[in-house]
Amino acid sequence: ASSLAVDFKLGHLQAGFPSVFFVALFGSFLAYIYSAPPLKLKVNGWTGGYALAFSYVALPWWCGQAIFGALNVEILLLTAF
């Protein structure tokens, strides 16, 4: 709900794409599949490590870019890999 409020304040809802909300939604989904069966990413060292690194590096970068700049595919790919 707070991410939608930020999108509304920044004018993203009027533009048609609530980017902060989708970053928050993706982060919540990643947190869920990290611990919940059947995927439970934390069991495997590779997938769990990648999920943690992704949540500590890429997600904050995406959120900052969505708030202070323009979040586009190029930014998503450069920070994800």
FENRA-V941924 format. One record per backbone hydrogen bond with DSSP energy under -0.5 kcal/mol. CO is the residue of the C=O (numbers start at 1). NH is the residue of the N-H. If there is no record, write none. Layout:
# FENRA-V941924
co=[CO/CO]
nh=[NH/NH]
This chain:
# FENRA-V941924
co=[1/2/3/4/5/6/7/7/7/8/11/12/12/17/18/19/20/21/22/23/24/25/26/27/28/29/30/31/32/32/33/34/36/40/41/41/44/45/46/47/48/49/50/51/52/53/53/54/54/57/58/59/60/61/62/63/64/65/70/72/73/74/75/76/77]
nh=[5/6/7/8/9/10/11/12/13/11/15/16/17/19/22/23/24/25/26/27/28/29/30/31/32/33/34/35/35/36/41/42/40/43/44/48/48/49/50/51/52/53/54/55/56/57/58/58/59/61/62/63/64/65/66/67/68/69/72/76/77/78/79/80/81]
